[in-house]
Amino acid sequence: MKKEIFEWLKNIEKQDGIPPDSVIAFNLGLMESDQGFMIYFVGAFEYSEDDDDWACLEPPTKPYRYLRLPDKVQKETWETVLELCKNALTELENDGSLNKTLIKNAKAITTGFDEGELIKIR
């Protein structure tokens, strides 16, 4: 799943370019849709480690900002999907791959399901 997420982020960068420095935090949100488990990409001008409300942003309107997660995870529970995404993003952060994408200058990167707590990746 790491490869799919990395390529997806690179595609968003091709479409939108590098965000301005005023966008300091990014949430790679998770959701379940009619198509299955998805991840989506949003940025924010503010961030609070103590209050997840910073990530309560309008959902993306551009279809390429959503990625259907690989088939192999579609039959998993939401808890397992969350753990798999957290692990993939943490590995991408630890190996420096996220620094090769449009979120390289992020102060904070999080993931999580819309109704749950966010997990800090950076």
N, C-alpha and C positions, 0 to 999 in steps of 0.2 A: 504494500500500500504506500510505502514511502515514495517510490518512483512515480506513482500516479499523482500523489499530492504535489511533489516537486514540479512535475511537468505541468500540472494545472496552474500552479502559482506562476510559472514562467509564461504560460499562455495569457494569464491575466495581465502580466507585465507588458507583453507584446501589444495587447489591446488598449491598455490604459496608461502605460508608462509608469514611471516611479512617482509615488505620491509626494506631495509637498511635505517639507519638514514639519509643518503644523499638524500633520496626521501622525500621532505619536503611539497609537495602540491599535492592534488588530485582533479581531476575534474570528477564529475559524470555527464557526458555529455548526452544531450538528442538529439534524432534524430527521424525522421520518415522514415521508410523503407517499403519494400513490406509486411513485417509482421506486420506493425503498428508502434505505438510509442514504442521506445526502450530507455533504459538507458545503458550507457557504462562506464567503469572504466579505468582511466589512471592516472599515477603518473608522477611527474616532479621533477627535481633536482633544479629548481629555481622557484621563485614566485615573482610577482610584483602586488601590489594592484592597481597600476595606469595604468597597461598595460596588457590587457587580452591575449596578444600574448604568454605568458608563457604556456598557455593551448593549443596552436596550436601544438599538438603532433600527431605522427602517430596513426591512429586508432588501437585498439587492434586486434591482429591476433588470439587470443584464443577465441573460441565461448562462453565459460563460463564467459567471461568478459562483455557480453551483457545480458540484461534482457528485455524481452518483458513485458511491463507494463500490469497490470491486464485488463481483458476484459472491466470492468466497466468504464475505462478511454479512451478506444479506439475510442469512438464516440465523444469525446470532441474536442474542438478547441485546437490548439497548445498553446494558451495563458493559457487556463485552465489547460492543462497538466503541463505546467511550474509551475503554481501556486500550483498545487497539489503536485508535486515533491518537490518544495521548502518547502512547509509546512511539508511534511513527513520527509524530511531531517533535518529541523529545530527542529522538535519534537524529532527525534532520537538524535540529538546533545544535546538538553536541558535536556532530561531524562537520559543522560549518556550512551545510547546504542552504539553510535559510538566509545566510548572508550573501548568497548568490541570487537572491530573488528580490522582488519589489518591497519586501518587508525587512530588508537588511538594516535600516535605520530605526526600527521600532524600539520604543522604550519598553513596551509590553506586548506579549503575544499570548493569547489564551485560546482555549477550546472548551466545549461543553454543550450540552443540550439546552435549548431555550428555557426550559422550566427548571433547570438545575443550577448548581453552583459551577462557576467557571474554574478551570484548572489552568494555572499559570505555567506557560512553557518558557517564557522569558520575563 
